[in-house]
């Protein structure tokens, strides 16, 4: 009987394993999205790198890639705040628009090699940060201004921001360049 008891994980071991798989899956999806964006961006010509991403978003494709790379730390900071049970009220859509406009001006001449290195470095950092979350932190909810004050979980913030962001912009870039 004691041999069987040693081979069946305890409830705590199962919870820890579940938590590890959960954060690993989130982190892996962040890394996958960033890798897909980087691989596609690497193939872009200089003309494609410099073209506007859409008729409504005149930022160059390269600036968009840099934008994705540069906001990973902010996205993780917001997820950590929510994980700590803290309302996030200062991140509004107006603040995001202002940040994006300033970023576009500051990075107008961003070069591809440096941008792709930043994308790789910051996505790895975001994935590593996500791997440090516990199940309880992922499940913690707090009001979030980008979700109109709705109490959302830290996992939702990770999925809707750090994870989704590269996929979202990759789709927009593919459309812009026609492939």
PyMOL commands that place a pseudoatom at each C-alpha (Angstrom):
pseudoatom trace, name=CA, resn=UNK, resi=1, chain=A, elem=C, hetatm=0, pos=[0.000, 0.000, 0.000]
pseudoatom trace, name=CA, resn=UNK, resi=2, chain=A, elem=C, hetatm=0, pos=[2.780, 2.483, 0.806]
pseudoatom trace, name=CA, resn=UNK, resi=3, chain=A, elem=C, hetatm=0, pos=[4.322, 1.947, -2.667]
pseudoatom trace, name=CA, resn=UNK, resi=4, chain=A, elem=C, hetatm=0, pos=[1.031, 2.971, -4.259]
pseudoatom trace, name=CA, resn=UNK, resi=5, chain=A, elem=C, hetatm=0, pos=[0.723, 6.016, -2.023]
pseudoatom trace, name=CA, resn=UNK, resi=6, chain=A, elem=C, hetatm=0, pos=[4.163, 7.172, -3.141]
pseudoatom trace, name=CA, resn=UNK, resi=7, chain=A, elem=C, hetatm=0, pos=[3.250, 7.018, -6.844]
pseudoatom trace, name=CA, resn=UNK, resi=8, chain=A, elem=C, hetatm=0, pos=[-0.029, 8.944, -6.616]
pseudoatom trace, name=CA, resn=UNK, resi=9, chain=A, elem=C, hetatm=0, pos=[0.590, 12.693, -6.403]
pseudoatom trace, name=CA, resn=UNK, resi=10, chain=A, elem=C, hetatm=0, pos=[-0.906, 14.512, -3.449]
pseudoatom trace, name=CA, resn=UNK, resi=11, chain=A, elem=C, hetatm=0, pos=[-3.483, 17.269, -3.990]
pseudoatom trace, name=CA, resn=UNK, resi=12, chain=A, elem=C, hetatm=0, pos=[-0.737, 19.870, -3.454]
pseudoatom trace, name=CA, resn=UNK, resi=13, chain=A, elem=C, hetatm=0, pos=[1.538, 18.198, -6.010]
pseudoatom trace, name=CA, resn=UNK, resi=14, chain=A, elem=C, hetatm=0, pos=[-1.316, 18.070, -8.535]
pseudoatom trace, name=CA, resn=UNK, resi=15, chain=A, elem=C, hetatm=0, pos=[-2.097, 21.758, -7.928]
pseudoatom trace, name=CA, resn=UNK, resi=16, chain=A, elem=C, hetatm=0, pos=[1.559, 22.716, -8.375]
pseudoatom trace, name=CA, resn=UNK, resi=17, chain=A, elem=C, hetatm=0, pos=[1.826, 20.641, -11.545]
pseudoatom trace, name=CA, resn=UNK, resi=18, chain=A, elem=C, hetatm=0, pos=[-1.391, 22.201, -12.892]
pseudoatom trace, name=CA, resn=UNK, resi=19, chain=A, elem=C, hetatm=0, pos=[-0.038, 25.669, -12.124]
pseudoatom trace, name=CA, resn=UNK, resi=20, chain=A, elem=C, hetatm=0, pos=[3.231, 24.918, -13.856]
pseudoatom trace, name=CA, resn=UNK, resi=21, chain=A, elem=C, hetatm=0, pos=[1.454, 23.630, -16.969]
pseudoatom trace, name=CA, resn=UNK, resi=22, chain=A, elem=C, hetatm=0, pos=[-0.854, 26.636, -16.958]
pseudoatom trace, name=CA, resn=UNK, resi=23, chain=A, elem=C, hetatm=0, pos=[1.864, 29.275, -16.802]
pseudoatom trace, name=CA, resn=UNK, resi=24, chain=A, elem=C, hetatm=0, pos=[4.029, 27.271, -19.202]
pseudoatom trace, name=CA, resn=UNK, resi=25, chain=A, elem=C, hetatm=0, pos=[1.200, 27.234, -21.737]
pseudoatom trace, name=CA, resn=UNK, resi=26, chain=A, elem=C, hetatm=0, pos=[0.686, 30.988, -21.415]
pseudoatom trace, name=CA, resn=UNK, resi=27, chain=A, elem=C, hetatm=0, pos=[4.406, 31.696, -21.642]
pseudoatom trace, name=CA, resn=UNK, resi=28, chain=A, elem=C, hetatm=0, pos=[4.833, 29.363, -24.611]
pseudoatom trace, name=CA, resn=UNK, resi=29, chain=A, elem=C, hetatm=0, pos=[2.037, 31.150, -26.459]
pseudoatom trace, name=CA, resn=UNK, resi=30, chain=A, elem=C, hetatm=0, pos=[3.681, 34.527, -25.810]
pseudoatom trace, name=CA, resn=UNK, resi=31, chain=A, elem=C, hetatm=0, pos=[6.960, 33.190, -27.195]
pseudoatom trace, name=CA, resn=UNK, resi=32, chain=A, elem=C, hetatm=0, pos=[5.242, 31.594, -30.189]
pseudoatom trace, name=CA, resn=UNK, resi=33, chain=A, elem=C, hetatm=0, pos=[3.449, 34.810, -31.154]
pseudoatom trace, name=CA, resn=UNK, resi=34, chain=A, elem=C, hetatm=0, pos=[6.638, 36.839, -30.847]
pseudoatom trace, name=CA, resn=UNK, resi=35, chain=A, elem=C, hetatm=0, pos=[8.608, 34.274, -32.861]
pseudoatom trace, name=CA, resn=UNK, resi=36, chain=A, elem=C, hetatm=0, pos=[5.991, 34.315, -35.640]
pseudoatom trace, name=CA, resn=UNK, resi=37, chain=A, elem=C, hetatm=0, pos=[6.048, 38.118, -35.730]
pseudoatom trace, name=CA, resn=UNK, resi=38, chain=A, elem=C, hetatm=0, pos=[9.853, 38.181, -35.766]
pseudoatom trace, name=CA, resn=UNK, resi=39, chain=A, elem=C, hetatm=0, pos=[10.096, 35.560, -38.520]
pseudoatom trace, name=CA, resn=UNK, resi=40, chain=A, elem=C, hetatm=0, pos=[7.630, 37.428, -40.701]
pseudoatom trace, name=CA, resn=UNK, resi=41, chain=A, elem=C, hetatm=0, pos=[9.204, 40.830, -40.023]
pseudoatom trace, name=CA, resn=UNK, resi=42, chain=A, elem=C, hetatm=0, pos=[12.646, 39.456, -40.823]
pseudoatom trace, name=CA, resn=UNK, resi=43, chain=A, elem=C, hetatm=0, pos=[11.470, 38.741, -44.383]
pseudoatom trace, name=CA, resn=UNK, resi=44, chain=A, elem=C, hetatm=0, pos=[10.120, 42.244, -45.002]
pseudoatom trace, name=CA, resn=UNK, resi=45, chain=A, elem=C, hetatm=0, pos=[11.798, 44.478, -47.536]
pseudoatom trace, name=CA, resn=UNK, resi=46, chain=A, elem=C, hetatm=0, pos=[12.882, 47.965, -46.486]
pseudoatom trace, name=CA, resn=UNK, resi=47, chain=A, elem=C, hetatm=0, pos=[9.878, 49.367, -48.404]
pseudoatom trace, name=CA, resn=UNK, resi=48, chain=A, elem=C, hetatm=0, pos=[7.504, 47.044, -46.529]
pseudoatom trace, name=CA, resn=UNK, resi=49, chain=A, elem=C, hetatm=0, pos=[9.192, 47.880, -43.192]
pseudoatom trace, name=CA, resn=UNK, resi=50, chain=A, elem=C, hetatm=0, pos=[8.501, 51.567, -43.880]
pseudoatom trace, name=CA, resn=UNK, resi=51, chain=A, elem=C, hetatm=0, pos=[4.931, 51.306, -45.235]
pseudoatom trace, name=CA, resn=UNK, resi=52, chain=A, elem=C, hetatm=0, pos=[1.930, 52.390, -43.143]
pseudoatom trace, name=CA, resn=UNK, resi=53, chain=A, elem=C, hetatm=0, pos=[0.138, 49.506, -41.497]
pseudoatom trace, name=CA, resn=UNK, resi=54, chain=A, elem=C, hetatm=0, pos=[-3.310, 50.716, -42.655]
pseudoatom trace, name=CA, resn=UNK, resi=55, chain=A, elem=C, hetatm=0, pos=[-5.243, 53.710, -43.905]
pseudoatom trace, name=CA, resn=UNK, resi=56, chain=A, elem=C, hetatm=0, pos=[-6.430, 54.403, -40.357]
pseudoatom trace, name=CA, resn=UNK, resi=57, chain=A, elem=C, hetatm=0, pos=[-3.115, 53.641, -38.625]
pseudoatom trace, name=CA, resn=UNK, resi=58, chain=A, elem=C, hetatm=0, pos=[-0.365, 55.452, -40.476]
pseudoatom trace, name=CA, resn=UNK, resi=59, chain=A, elem=C, hetatm=0, pos=[2.438, 54.088, -38.303]
pseudoatom trace, name=CA, resn=UNK, resi=60, chain=A, elem=C, hetatm=0, pos=[5.067, 52.252, -40.353]
pseudoatom trace, name=CA, resn=UNK, resi=61, chain=A, elem=C, hetatm=0, pos=[5.182, 48.468, -40.080]
pseudoatom trace, name=CA, resn=UNK, resi=62, chain=A, elem=C, hetatm=0, pos=[8.602, 48.657, -38.405]
pseudoatom trace, name=CA, resn=UNK, resi=63, chain=A, elem=C, hetatm=0, pos=[7.256, 51.034, -35.770]
pseudoatom trace, name=CA, resn=UNK, resi=64, chain=A, elem=C, hetatm=0, pos=[4.421, 48.594, -35.081]
pseudoatom trace, name=CA, resn=UNK, resi=65, chain=A, elem=C, hetatm=0, pos=[6.884, 45.739, -34.566]
pseudoatom trace, name=CA, resn=UNK, resi=66, chain=A, elem=C, hetatm=0, pos=[8.925, 47.973, -32.242]
pseudoatom trace, name=CA, resn=UNK, resi=67, chain=A, elem=C, hetatm=0, pos=[5.709, 48.935, -30.432]
pseudoatom trace, name=CA, resn=UNK, resi=68, chain=A, elem=C, hetatm=0, pos=[4.877, 45.285, -29.738]
pseudoatom trace, name=CA, resn=UNK, resi=69, chain=A, elem=C, hetatm=0, pos=[8.424, 44.684, -28.511]
pseudoatom trace, name=CA, resn=UNK, resi=70, chain=A, elem=C, hetatm=0, pos=[8.530, 47.736, -26.276]
pseudoatom trace, name=CA, resn=UNK, resi=71, chain=A, elem=C, hetatm=0, pos=[5.248, 47.253, -24.422]
pseudoatom trace, name=CA, resn=UNK, resi=72, chain=A, elem=C, hetatm=0, pos=[5.831, 43.736, -23.067]
pseudoatom trace, name=CA, resn=UNK, resi=73, chain=A, elem=C, hetatm=0, pos=[7.223, 45.140, -19.790]
pseudoatom trace, name=CA, resn=UNK, resi=74, chain=A, elem=C, hetatm=0, pos=[4.200, 47.440, -19.371]
pseudoatom trace, name=CA, resn=UNK, resi=75, chain=A, elem=C, hetatm=0, pos=[1.776, 44.599, -20.106]
pseudoatom trace, name=CA, resn=UNK, resi=76, chain=A, elem=C, hetatm=0, pos=[3.471, 42.388, -17.503]
pseudoatom trace, name=CA, resn=UNK, resi=77, chain=A, elem=C, hetatm=0, pos=[3.494, 45.226, -14.970]
pseudoatom trace, name=CA, resn=UNK, resi=78, chain=A, elem=C, hetatm=0, pos=[-0.279, 45.614, -15.393]
pseudoatom trace, name=CA, resn=UNK, resi=79, chain=A, elem=C, hetatm=0, pos=[-0.802, 41.848, -15.026]
pseudoatom trace, name=CA, resn=UNK, resi=80, chain=A, elem=C, hetatm=0, pos=[1.302, 41.868, -11.847]
pseudoatom trace, name=CA, resn=UNK, resi=81, chain=A, elem=C, hetatm=0, pos=[-0.750, 44.745, -10.433]
pseudoatom trace, name=CA, resn=UNK, resi=82, chain=A, elem=C, hetatm=0, pos=[-3.986, 42.846, -11.101]
pseudoatom trace, name=CA, resn=UNK, resi=83, chain=A, elem=C, hetatm=0, pos=[-2.410, 39.666, -9.669]
pseudoatom trace, name=CA, resn=UNK, resi=84, chain=A, elem=C, hetatm=0, pos=[-1.750, 41.636, -6.497]
pseudoatom trace, name=CA, resn=UNK, resi=85, chain=A, elem=C, hetatm=0, pos=[-5.421, 42.606, -6.289]
pseudoatom trace, name=CA, resn=UNK, resi=86, chain=A, elem=C, hetatm=0, pos=[-4.746, 46.224, -7.246]
pseudoatom trace, name=CA, resn=UNK, resi=87, chain=A, elem=C, hetatm=0, pos=[-7.128, 48.151, -9.484]
pseudoatom trace, name=CA, resn=UNK, resi=88, chain=A, elem=C, hetatm=0, pos=[-5.444, 49.558, -12.588]
pseudoatom trace, name=CA, resn=UNK, resi=89, chain=A, elem=C, hetatm=0, pos=[-7.125, 52.869, -13.381]
pseudoatom trace, name=CA, resn=UNK, resi=90, chain=A, elem=C, hetatm=0, pos=[-4.434, 55.001, -15.013]
pseudoatom trace, name=CA, resn=UNK, resi=91, chain=A, elem=C, hetatm=0, pos=[-4.148, 52.867, -18.175]
pseudoatom trace, name=CA, resn=UNK, resi=92, chain=A, elem=C, hetatm=0, pos=[-6.906, 54.353, -20.307]
pseudoatom trace, name=CA, resn=UNK, resi=93, chain=A, elem=C, hetatm=0, pos=[-7.477, 54.143, -24.054]
pseudoatom trace, name=CA, resn=UNK, resi=94, chain=A, elem=C, hetatm=0, pos=[-6.556, 57.831, -24.259]
pseudoatom trace, name=CA, resn=UNK, resi=95, chain=A, elem=C, hetatm=0, pos=[-3.285, 57.173, -22.423]
pseudoatom trace, name=CA, resn=UNK, resi=96, chain=A, elem=C, hetatm=0, pos=[-2.556, 54.255, -24.769]
pseudoatom trace, name=CA, resn=UNK, resi=97, chain=A, elem=C, hetatm=0, pos=[-3.221, 56.440, -27.827]
pseudoatom trace, name=CA, resn=UNK, resi=98, chain=A, elem=C, hetatm=0, pos=[-0.902, 59.142, -26.450]
pseudoatom trace, name=CA, resn=UNK, resi=99, chain=A, elem=C, hetatm=0, pos=[1.796, 56.570, -25.654]
pseudoatom trace, name=CA, resn=UNK, resi=100, chain=A, elem=C, hetatm=0, pos=[1.494, 55.058, -29.150]
pseudoatom trace, name=CA, resn=UNK, resi=101, chain=A, elem=C, hetatm=0, pos=[1.701, 58.482, -30.825]
pseudoatom trace, name=CA, resn=UNK, resi=102, chain=A, elem=C, hetatm=0, pos=[4.803, 59.446, -28.826]
pseudoatom trace, name=CA, resn=UNK, resi=103, chain=A, elem=C, hetatm=0, pos=[6.353, 56.059, -29.525]
pseudoatom trace, name=CA, resn=UNK, resi=104, chain=A, elem=C, hetatm=0, pos=[5.722, 56.458, -33.267]
pseudoatom trace, name=CA, resn=UNK, resi=105, chain=A, elem=C, hetatm=0, pos=[7.522, 59.811, -33.269]
pseudoatom trace, name=CA, resn=UNK, resi=106, chain=A, elem=C, hetatm=0, pos=[10.419, 58.544, -31.152]
pseudoatom trace, name=CA, resn=UNK, resi=107, chain=A, elem=C, hetatm=0, pos=[10.873, 55.370, -33.222]
pseudoatom trace, name=CA, resn=UNK, resi=108, chain=A, elem=C, hetatm=0, pos=[10.147, 56.708, -36.726]
pseudoatom trace, name=CA, resn=UNK, resi=109, chain=A, elem=C, hetatm=0, pos=[13.547, 55.524, -37.944]
pseudoatom trace, name=CA, resn=UNK, resi=110, chain=A, elem=C, hetatm=0, pos=[13.701, 52.246, -36.029]
pseudoatom trace, name=CA, resn=UNK, resi=111, chain=A, elem=C, hetatm=0, pos=[16.003, 49.727, -37.646]
pseudoatom trace, name=CA, resn=UNK, resi=112, chain=A, elem=C, hetatm=0, pos=[14.993, 46.149, -38.228]
pseudoatom trace, name=CA, resn=UNK, resi=113, chain=A, elem=C, hetatm=0, pos=[17.894, 44.355, -36.529]
pseudoatom trace, name=CA, resn=UNK, resi=114, chain=A, elem=C, hetatm=0, pos=[17.612, 46.322, -33.275]
pseudoatom trace, name=CA, resn=UNK, resi=115, chain=A, elem=C, hetatm=0, pos=[13.822, 46.046, -33.282]
pseudoatom trace, name=CA, resn=UNK, resi=116, chain=A, elem=C, hetatm=0, pos=[13.869, 42.280, -33.770]
pseudoatom trace, name=CA, resn=UNK, resi=117, chain=A, elem=C, hetatm=0, pos=[16.432, 41.910, -30.990]
pseudoatom trace, name=CA, resn=UNK, resi=118, chain=A, elem=C, hetatm=0, pos=[14.203, 43.986, -28.681]
pseudoatom trace, name=CA, resn=UNK, resi=119, chain=A, elem=C, hetatm=0, pos=[11.199, 41.840, -29.660]
pseudoatom trace, name=CA, resn=UNK, resi=120, chain=A, elem=C, hetatm=0, pos=[13.074, 38.648, -28.848]
pseudoatom trace, name=CA, resn=UNK, resi=121, chain=A, elem=C, hetatm=0, pos=[14.530, 39.953, -25.581]
pseudoatom trace, name=CA, resn=UNK, resi=122, chain=A, elem=C, hetatm=0, pos=[11.316, 41.489, -24.243]
pseudoatom trace, name=CA, resn=UNK, resi=123, chain=A, elem=C, hetatm=0, pos=[9.101, 38.568, -25.251]
pseudoatom trace, name=CA, resn=UNK, resi=124, chain=A, elem=C, hetatm=0, pos=[11.483, 36.172, -23.476]
pseudoatom trace, name=CA, resn=UNK, resi=125, chain=A, elem=C, hetatm=0, pos=[11.359, 38.452, -20.437]
pseudoatom trace, name=CA, resn=UNK, resi=126, chain=A, elem=C, hetatm=0, pos=[7.563, 38.549, -20.527]
pseudoatom trace, name=CA, resn=UNK, resi=127, chain=A, elem=C, hetatm=0, pos=[7.375, 34.773, -20.839]
pseudoatom trace, name=CA, resn=UNK, resi=128, chain=A, elem=C, hetatm=0, pos=[9.777, 34.335, -17.923]
pseudoatom trace, name=CA, resn=UNK, resi=129, chain=A, elem=C, hetatm=0, pos=[7.702, 36.728, -15.823]
pseudoatom trace, name=CA, resn=UNK, resi=130, chain=A, elem=C, hetatm=0, pos=[4.511, 34.831, -16.646]
pseudoatom trace, name=CA, resn=UNK, resi=131, chain=A, elem=C, hetatm=0, pos=[6.175, 31.583, -15.582]
pseudoatom trace, name=CA, resn=UNK, resi=132, chain=A, elem=C, hetatm=0, pos=[6.573, 33.076, -12.093]
pseudoatom trace, name=CA, resn=UNK, resi=133, chain=A, elem=C, hetatm=0, pos=[2.816, 33.587, -11.576]
pseudoatom trace, name=CA, resn=UNK, resi=134, chain=A, elem=C, hetatm=0, pos=[0.928, 31.218, -9.298]
pseudoatom trace, name=CA, resn=UNK, resi=135, chain=A, elem=C, hetatm=0, pos=[-2.566, 29.912, -9.989]
pseudoatom trace, name=CA, resn=UNK, resi=136, chain=A, elem=C, hetatm=0, pos=[-3.893, 32.195, -7.260]
pseudoatom trace, name=CA, resn=UNK, resi=137, chain=A, elem=C, hetatm=0, pos=[-2.248, 35.206, -8.917]
pseudoatom trace, name=CA, resn=UNK, resi=138, chain=A, elem=C, hetatm=0, pos=[-3.588, 34.240, -12.348]
pseudoatom trace, name=CA, resn=UNK, resi=139, chain=A, elem=C, hetatm=0, pos=[-7.081, 33.934, -10.852]
pseudoatom trace, name=CA, resn=UNK, resi=140, chain=A, elem=C, hetatm=0, pos=[-6.947, 37.219, -8.924]
pseudoatom trace, name=CA, resn=UNK, resi=141, chain=A, elem=C, hetatm=0, pos=[-9.334, 39.834, -10.337]
pseudoatom trace, name=CA, resn=UNK, resi=142, chain=A, elem=C, hetatm=0, pos=[-9.314, 43.604, -9.972]
pseudoatom trace, name=CA, resn=UNK, resi=143, chain=A, elem=C, hetatm=0, pos=[-10.857, 46.528, -11.864]
pseudoatom trace, name=CA, resn=UNK, resi=144, chain=A, elem=C, hetatm=0, pos=[-9.001, 47.373, -15.080]
pseudoatom trace, name=CA, resn=UNK, resi=145, chain=A, elem=C, hetatm=0, pos=[-9.581, 50.658, -16.889]
pseudoatom trace, name=CA, resn=UNK, resi=146, chain=A, elem=C, hetatm=0, pos=[-8.937, 49.225, -20.393]
pseudoatom trace, name=CA, resn=UNK, resi=147, chain=A, elem=C, hetatm=0, pos=[-11.786, 46.810, -19.674]
pseudoatom trace, name=CA, resn=UNK, resi=148, chain=A, elem=C, hetatm=0, pos=[-14.031, 49.715, -18.631]
pseudoatom trace, name=CA, resn=UNK, resi=149, chain=A, elem=C, hetatm=0, pos=[-13.454, 49.056, -14.952]
pseudoatom trace, name=CA, resn=UNK, resi=150, chain=A, elem=C, hetatm=0, pos=[-14.576, 45.442, -15.108]
pseudoatom trace, name=CA, resn=UNK, resi=151, chain=A, elem=C, hetatm=0, pos=[-12.837, 43.223, -12.559]
pseudoatom trace, name=CA, resn=UNK, resi=152, chain=A, elem=C, hetatm=0, pos=[-10.711, 41.013, -14.799]
pseudoatom trace, name=CA, resn=UNK, resi=153, chain=A, elem=C, hetatm=0, pos=[-8.199, 38.344, -13.855]
pseudoatom trace, name=CA, resn=UNK, resi=154, chain=A, elem=C, hetatm=0, pos=[-4.467, 38.600, -14.241]
pseudoatom trace, name=CA, resn=UNK, resi=155, chain=A, elem=C, hetatm=0, pos=[-4.674, 35.680, -16.672]
pseudoatom trace, name=CA, resn=UNK, resi=156, chain=A, elem=C, hetatm=0, pos=[-7.123, 37.669, -18.814]
pseudoatom trace, name=CA, resn=UNK, resi=157, chain=A, elem=C, hetatm=0, pos=[-4.717, 40.626, -18.854]
pseudoatom trace, name=CA, resn=UNK, resi=158, chain=A, elem=C, hetatm=0, pos=[-1.845, 38.342, -19.878]
pseudoatom trace, name=CA, resn=UNK, resi=159, chain=A, elem=C, hetatm=0, pos=[-3.909, 36.714, -22.622]
pseudoatom trace, name=CA, resn=UNK, resi=160, chain=A, elem=C, hetatm=0, pos=[-5.499, 39.914, -23.909]
pseudoatom trace, name=CA, resn=UNK, resi=161, chain=A, elem=C, hetatm=0, pos=[-2.308, 41.951, -23.894]
pseudoatom trace, name=CA, resn=UNK, resi=162, chain=A, elem=C, hetatm=0, pos=[1.133, 40.302, -23.690]
pseudoatom trace, name=CA, resn=UNK, resi=163, chain=A, elem=C, hetatm=0, pos=[-0.048, 37.170, -25.485]
pseudoatom trace, name=CA, resn=UNK, resi=164, chain=A, elem=C, hetatm=0, pos=[-2.514, 38.544, -28.068]
pseudoatom trace, name=CA, resn=UNK, resi=165, chain=A, elem=C, hetatm=0, pos=[-0.578, 41.659, -29.014]
pseudoatom trace, name=CA, resn=UNK, resi=166, chain=A, elem=C, hetatm=0, pos=[1.954, 40.055, -31.374]
pseudoatom trace, name=CA, resn=UNK, resi=167, chain=A, elem=C, hetatm=0, pos=[-0.741, 37.930, -33.053]
pseudoatom trace, name=CA, resn=UNK, resi=168, chain=A, elem=C, hetatm=0, pos=[-2.983, 40.973, -33.544]
pseudoatom trace, name=CA, resn=UNK, resi=169, chain=A, elem=C, hetatm=0, pos=[-0.278, 43.107, -35.098]
pseudoatom trace, name=CA, resn=UNK, resi=170, chain=A, elem=C, hetatm=0, pos=[1.100, 40.247, -37.195]
pseudoatom trace, name=CA, resn=UNK, resi=171, chain=A, elem=C, hetatm=0, pos=[-2.341, 39.888, -38.806]
pseudoatom trace, name=CA, resn=UNK, resi=172, chain=A, elem=C, hetatm=0, pos=[-2.474, 43.634, -39.473]
pseudoatom trace, name=CA, resn=UNK, resi=173, chain=A, elem=C, hetatm=0, pos=[1.049, 43.637, -40.942]
pseudoatom trace, name=CA, resn=UNK, resi=174, chain=A, elem=C, hetatm=0, pos=[0.285, 40.640, -43.178]
pseudoatom trace, name=CA, resn=UNK, resi=175, chain=A, elem=C, hetatm=0, pos=[-2.748, 42.482, -44.490]
pseudoatom trace, name=CA, resn=UNK, resi=176, chain=A, elem=C, hetatm=0, pos=[-0.737, 45.671, -45.065]
pseudoatom trace, name=CA, resn=UNK, resi=177, chain=A, elem=C, hetatm=0, pos=[1.927, 43.921, -47.128]
pseudoatom trace, name=CA, resn=UNK, resi=178, chain=A, elem=C, hetatm=0, pos=[-0.502, 41.582, -48.835]
pseudoatom trace, name=CA, resn=UNK, resi=179, chain=A, elem=C, hetatm=0, pos=[0.876, 38.251, -47.689]
for i in range(1, 179): cmd.bond("trace and resi %d" % i, "trace and resi %d" % (i + 1))
show_as sticks, trace
zoom trace
